């Protein structure tokens, strides 16, 4: 179970990295303001969820 949560947190961090770095820049150059905001919000939510999972794992161990 611990390995599953750790892998989930890593996937969330990778998704957040892609959303915050790649997708936001694509939307910025295309002029899509609403999509850029959504990508930023979802990226930060994924980062927070991964941080919460990692904190929970550190407390558990």
N, C-alpha and C positions, 0 to 999 in steps of 0.2 A: 504494500500500500504506500509505503514511504517513497519507493522508487517511482510509482505512478504519479504521485503528487509532485515530485521533483521534475519529472519529465514534462508534466503539464505546465509547471512554472517556467521551464526553459522554453517551451513552445510559445507561451504567452509573451515572454520577453522578446523572442525573435519576431513575433507578429507585431509587437509594439514598435520595435526598431524599424521594421519595414514601413509601418504606417506613418511613423513620425519623420522618417528621413526620406524615403522614396516617394510615397504617395502624396505627401504634402507638397513636395517640390513639383511633382507632375501637375497637381491641381493648381498650384500657384502660377505656373507658366501657362496653363490653359485658361486661366481666368475664372475658374470655378470656385467661387468663394464659399458657398454652402458645403460642398463636398470636402473642401480643405478643412473647414471647421469640424465636420463630422469625423474626418480622419484623425484630427488632433485629439478630439475628445475620446474616441474609441482607443487610440494609442495610449493615452494617459490612464484610461480605465484598465486596460490590459496590464500596464506597468504596475498599477496599484494592486491588482489582483495577484500578480506574480509576487510582489513584495509581501503581501499578506500571507500567501502560501509559504514563502521562504521563512517568514517570521514564525509562522505556526510550526514549521518543521524544526526550526532552531529551538523553540520552546519545548517541543515534544521530545527532542533528543537531549 
